[in-house]
């Protein structure tokens, strides 16, 4: 039970949260809070690994399972034998403890003579907290892409200058025609159905190709860009890699985004009469869930200050059992020339 006069009971708190969530889904409010998560959308698009939270081993362990077919090969047909190799399920266990928290409060007296009501204040605060957490995870994921880069096996003829795990391409080549080189790179590196995630590289070219698709002379550019999905993140990709401008090619199934919550209940649960906890899916990225905590305190005379904390515990993992140590399924392309 609540211990401070005027505090929401568990039922009232849940009702408040439901009304706040309803407000959060209102387009007029939601459009004010748009996280910069193009890179997360790209990773989510290629994920096909299965994530299983583990309990009783470590509090925050997760098991990530990939399907691999590396051992299946063509051979001479010299007998009536059957057999060969099968696809394999590869499992890795990771300690998932990569988390950030956002704290905020809603104070009842602040809304006594306010045009806005407390439900809208809570809704907007929740969305603002989600934006902060998602922006953090998006920036973090760019670092994961950088550590996951493989070696480009494309032959040196053409537009790419390969140096280590990076491929440098001169600025003049960054237009729709570059898609032909990317297709060759995908084929040479055996990257199946890749997607691209980029910052400023190709951003304007893609917009112009889409805008000009109605014109006879512009349809070719649109077709080239339409060959593969492109995700643009103008903030995280270029911010993390400054001053270089990066574009990543990511193959299907090579990355897994794992998420775990501590609170298994999705309805508020009071703990020792001190605070309330629960978990819920994120409004702005439903594939992830967050832990929620609530604690009331007195404010003024018989009024309440409602304190909240939102925690996101998530990480991104590379398939550790690829068919080649240097072929990870992630390639990076940089606008410019190799630096000495």
Secondary structure, 3 states (H helix, E strand, C coil): CCCCCCCCCHHHHHHHHHHHHHHHCCHHHHCCCCCCCHHHHHHHHHCCCEEEECCCCCCCEEEEEEEECCCCCCCCCCCCCCCCCCCEEEEEEEECCCEEEEEEEEEHHHHCCCCCCHHHHHHHHHHHHHHHHHHHHHHHHHHHHHHCCCCCCCCCCCCCEEECCEEEECHHHCCCCHHHHHHHHHHHCCCCCCEEEECCCCHHHHHHHHHHHHCHHHHHHHHHHCCCCEEECCCHHHHHHCCCCEEEEECCCCEEEEECCCCCCCCCEEECCCEEEEEEECCCCCCCEEEEEEEEEEECCCEEEEEEEEEEEEEEEECCCCCCCCCCCEEEEEECCCCC
